[in-house]
Amino acid sequence: MPDHAFQRGDAVIWLKQAGGGFVFPVSATVVAVTPKRVTIRAEDPDEKGEGIVIRHVNRTSLQAKVQPSRAVRARRTVSRGRRPAKPPPSAADSFEVRYPHIASWVQDGWIEMGRDDCGRSFVRALDIGGLVWESDGPYASIDEALGALDAGIAAWLEEMS
């Protein structure tokens, strides 16, 4: 959006250019505006996972972050008579409550779900050292697979402590 008049404090998306022609969207805040550049403050983690950075970027690499209006949000929740609007999930239904070990694990490791040509497992937990846990067999539901994954991560953490 080269014609957009950015102002200090504006929430923007920085379209960060990476090697190989890739572009990564990064949330940022406008710090200052000059005729040629816009100074932004962005959270752009380095290899250690840390990094609030200040960058002077071309305004063509920025997009204004558009916040949906309240009217738009309200319209989305209106039922059209087909089925009642789904109530918001309670705290007891949150992912973090149901699968605390997975929620903690993905802060530093990662999980993979789905079949691939390399293995027989459906769900796996990995970290920088490699495979930590993989499923043994088929599951009747995703919920059952996530339950097994959460228990597998818990057992591995207990074994490592």
RABELHU-V198269 format. One record per pair of residues at least 12 apart in sequence whose C-alpha atoms are under 7 Angstrom apart, sorted by the first residue. I is the first residue (numbers start at 1). GAP is how many residues later the second one is. Records with the same first field share a line. If there is no record, write none. Layout:
I = GAP  GAP
This chain:
1 = 59  61  62
2 = 57  58
7 = 23  26
8 = 22  23  24
9 = 20  21  22
10 = 19  20
11 = 17  18  19  53  54
12 = 15  16  17  50  51  52  53
13 = 12  13  14  15  49  50  51  52
14 = 12  13  14  47  48  49
15 = 46  47
26 = 16
27 = 15
28 = 12  13  14  15
29 = 12  13
36 = 22
37 = 19  20  21  22
38 = 18  19  20  21
39 = 15  16  17  18
40 = 14  15  16
41 = 12  13  14
42 = 12
99 = 48  51
101 = 49  52  53
102 = 48
109 = 17  18  19
110 = 15  16  17
111 = 13  14  15
112 = 12  13
121 = 13  14  15  16
122 = 13
123 = 12
133 = 19  20
